[in-house]
Amino acid sequence: MKYKYETSTTGNYHLLQAHAKHMRDNPTLAEEVMWRHLKGNALGQRFRRQHPINDYIADFVCLKAMLVIEIDGGYHRNSATQSSDAERTKTLAEEGFQVLRFTNEEIIDNPYIVTLKIKKIMEERMLSTQNTDTSSTQASSPLLGRGRGRCLIFSAPSGSGKSTIVQYLMQEHPEFNLAFSISATSRPPRGKEQHGVEYFFLTPEEFRKKIEDGEFLEYEEVYQDRFYGTLKSQVEHQLAEGQNVVFDVDVKGGCNIKQFYGDLAMSVFIQPPSIDELRRRLLHRATDDAEQIERRLAKAEEEMSYAPRFDKILVNDDLETAKAEAVALLRDFLSLN
C-alpha cells in the first residue's frame, strides 16, 4: 500500500510537500526521542516519519499495522485550516488507520512506557488481520502470541542470595525453559569468550551509537568507556524462540525492563531480612575488606528503597524456603500449575 500527496489543489500539494520536509529537517525533542525507538524495525515493523496519507501528514506511520502516531503539535490540511483530533480520527478511520496520541512530556519523560503501548496496539492490530480461526487464547494475549516467552527480572543487594536462587531455578527446573539474556559490553573478550555467546562485544563507539539509537533496554557505564547493557533486539529474538528470558540486573535496570515489557515481565526483588543480617553474611563471605563492606551496605540501603517498585518481594531469611517460594512465583507467572 502506498500513499502520496493526493490533494484537490496544486497549492495544497506544494504546501504539504514543503511542510513534511520542514518537519523532518526540524524535529522537536519528543519527535527525536520517539524516532530512536521506532526507526528501522525496532518494534518488528517499519515506521515512516512525516509520511503523507492523502492530504494529511502524520508524525509517524506503520503502514503494515495501519497505525498513526501523533505527538503534540499542529496538524494542517492547508495554510488556513487545522482539523481537530476528532476530525482527524474520523478521517483516518475511514482509511483504515488507528491513531495513537502522546504528549511531548509523555515521550520525553518515559519513552519505554510509550513504546510498550505502541507495541501492544501494533500486535493487536496485526493479530486482527490474521485468519478468524486463530485460537481465542492466542487472540486474548496479543503481546505474547503462541509460543512467545516471558521476562523474569531479578534484582537484589549484594549478599542477598540472588545468584544462588537464580542458578537453582535454571539448573533444577528445566520445565521453566529459562535462558539468560546475552548482554553487550564494550570490554574486550577474555580467554575463550566468543561474540554472541558470553557477550556481544562492541567498541565504545559502537556502544554509544546504539545508545543514541535507543537500542538498549538498559545500560550502565561502570567507568569511562566500559559499558554493559541489554539489547532490545537480542531479547526479542530469545522471546520469539519461546525462551523465558532471565535478567540478573541492578534495581534501576530491572525497573526499566519492567516498564518496557509490562505484563510480559515479572520483576522480583530478593531482599535480606535486615541490614544487620546482610552485614553478617558479607563478613562471613570474607571476600571484601571492612571499607568495601560498608560501601556495599550503604548501596544496599539505597537499593532496598526500590523494592516497592517490583512485582514481588522475596525475603531470603532461609535459603531453602526462598528457593521454594521462587519456584512457586515462576509456576504461577508462567501458568505451569
N, C-alpha and C positions, 0 to 999 in steps of 0.2 A: 504494500500500500504506500503510495507516495502522495505528499501534499505540496502544493505550490502556492505562490502568491496569486490566488484566484480572487479577483475583486471586480467590482462593477465598473470602476473607472480607472483610467491610466494614472490619474493623480494619486489614488489610493495605493496602487501598485508601487510606485516610486517611494511613497511615504513609508509603507511597510518595509520595503527593502532597506531603506536608509535607517529606519528605526531598529530593525533586527541587527544590523551591522553595528550601530552605535551601542546597543546593549551588550553585544558580545565583546566589543572593544573596551567597554567601561562598566564592568560588572560591579555590583555592590559587594560588600564584605560577605553578606549572607549568601549571595549567589556563588561567590568563590568557594566558600566553605561547602555548600551543597554540591557543587560540581566535583570537588575532590572525592566525594562519597558516591557519585553516580557515574563518573566517566569510565570509559572502557566497558567492561562487563562486570563491574564490581558487585552488582546485585543479580547477576545472571542474565540480564537482558540489556540491550543497548539503549542508552538515553541520548537524546539530542537536545542541545540548548538553543534557545531563541529560534524555535522551529515554527514555520507557518502552518496553520490549519485554516484553510480558506483565507479570510481577511483578518485573522487574529494571530498574534504572535504569543506563544506560550513561553514561559521561562524554561521549562524542561518537559520533554515528551518521550514516553516509551510507546512506540507505535505497535509493538507486538502485544503489549498488555493493554493498549488503548488507555493510557493513564497520563494525565496532565498534572504537573506540579506548578503551583503559583506561589510566589513569595511577595511580601509587601511591596506595593508599587502601583504605578498606573498601567492600565491595560487599555489601549486605544484601538479603535477601528479606523478612525481618521482624525485629523487635527482638531476637529470640533466636538466629537462625540466620544464619551467614555462610557462603556457599558458597565452595569452593576454586576456584583458577584452572582446574583440570581439569574440575570440575563445571560451571563457567560456560561453558567452551569447548564441552563436550559439549551442554549445553542450547541454546546459541546456534547451534551447528552444525545441530541438529535444526530450527531455524527458518530455516536457510539463510545464517547470518551467519558471517563470519570475524572473529576477534579479533586485534587488534594491541595489544601491551602495551609501555609505556615507563615508565622510572623518572623521578622528578622531575628527577634530575640530568641525564639524557639530554636532556630538553626544555629545561631552563634553560641548560645549557652549550652546546648546539648544535642549536637548533631547525631549522636549514636541513637538516641530515642527517636528522633525524626526518621533516621534511616530505617530503623526497625519497623515503624509504622508503614513506611513506603513498601518495605519488603513484604509485610503481611498482606497489604492490599494487592500488590502485584501477584503474589502467589494465589490469592483468592480469585483474581480475575483470570489468571492462566488456567486454574482448575475449572472455572466456569465454562471455558471453551472446549474442554475435553468431552469425550463421549458421555452421554447421560447415564450409562450403566456403571460409571465409576462407583465404587462401594461407598455407602454412607459414612463409614468410619473414616475413610480417606478424605472425603469431602468435608467432614466436620473438623478436620485438623489441617488447614491449608498450609501452615508453616512447616509442619512435619512431613507430610506426604508419606506414602507407603515405603517402609524400609529406611527412612531417614533417621540418623542418630540424634542424640541429645548431648547437651553440655553439662559437665559436672565440675563445679568450681570449688576448690579447697584453699582456704587461707587460714593462717594461724601465726601467732608469735613463735619465735624460735624456742624450741624446747617443749612445745605443746603436744608432740607426738603425731603431728600431721603426716610426716613422711612414712612412719611406721604403719599408720592406719591405711594410707593410700596404697602402699606396697602390698599390704594384706589383701585389700579389695581386688587388686589387679592379679595377684598370684593365686589366690584361693577361690576366686569366684569368676571363672571363665564365662558363666552364663550371662554376666553383665556386658560382655563384649566391650571391655574398656580399652582405650588406647590413649597414650599421652599425646597432646598436641606437640608438633615439632616446631620449636621456636627458631627465630632468626637471631643471629648475633653478628657483631662487627669484629669480634676477635678472630684470630687465625685458628685453623684446626689444630688439635693436639693429637699426637700419636697417630692412631689409625682411624680417627674420626673422619666421616665421609659427609659430603654435602647432601642434604636431603635425608640423612639417616639420623645422626645425632642432632644436627642443627642445619639450618640454611645459612651458609657463610657468605656474608656480604661485606663490601668495603664500607667504611664510614660514610663515604659519599653516596653509595647506593642506598644505605640505610636511611640517610637524611632525605633522599629523593622519595623513598616510599612513605616516609612520614608526611612529607609535603603533599603527596598524592592521596593521603588518607587510607593507606593500605593496611594499617595496623589496628587490631582490636585494642591493644595496649602495648606500651613500650616503656623502657626506662634507660636512661644514660647513667650507668653506675659510676663512671668517671669519664673524663674527656675522651671522646671518640670510642668509648666502649659501650655499645648498645646491646640490649636484649629486648625482644618483642615477639608478639604473636600475630602472624599474618592472617588476615581475613580469608584469603584465597585458600590457604592450607587447611584451615578449619572447615571451610565449606566443602572442600574435597573429601575430608575424612567423614564429615556428616553424611555426604551423599553416598559414601561407601557403606553406610549403616553403622559406623563406629560410634560408640558413646565416648565423646572426647573429654579427657580429664585435664583440668588446668590446675597446676600447683603454682599459685601466684601470690604476690603480695596483696594486701587488702584493697589498695587503690585499683590495681589491675583487675582484681576479682569483681569489684563494683562496676567497672567499665564493661567487662564482658557480660555481666548480668544485664546491664542496661541495654546492651546491643541485642541480645538474644531473648530477653524477656522470658516468657513461659517455656521456651525451648531449653532453658538452663535452670539448674538448681544450684544455688550457692550455699556452701556450708562453712561456717566459722568454727574451727576447733579451738576450744578455749581451755586453759588450765583452770583448776578450781580456785586458785588465788595467785597473787604475785609472790607471796611467800613460798608457795609450793613450787612455782616456776624457778625461783632463786635456788631452792634446794636441788631441783633437777639439773640446773645448769652447773652448779657446784659439783654434783655427783658425776656429771659427764666429763668434767676435768679436761675440757678442750680449750677453754678460754681463761685468761688471767682475770683478776678481780676487776680491773678497769673495763675490760671488754664485757664482762657480765653485767656491770652496772649500765653500760650503754645499751645492751640488749634488753634489760629490764625497763629502761626508760622508753625505748622504742615499743616494747610490748604494751605498756600502758596506753600509748597513743593508738596502737593497732586495735586494742580491745574496745576503744571508743567507736570503732566501725562495726562492731558485732551486730547491733540492731539493724543494720542495712542488709544483712544476709538473710536468706530464706530460713535457714536452720542454724541453731547454735548447739554444738555438741560439746558438752563439758567432759573432758578426759580426766576423770578422777581415778577411774580404774580402767586399765587398757583393754582388758577382755570385754568389759561391759561396753566401752566406747566402740570397739570393733563390731559388736553385735548391733548396737544402735545404728552404726553407719550402714551395715548391711540392710537393716530394716528401712532406712531412709531411701536407699537406692532401689530396693524392691518396690517400694510404693511409687517412687517417681517414675521408674521405668515400667510400671504396671506389670510386674512379674509375680504378683501374689496369686 
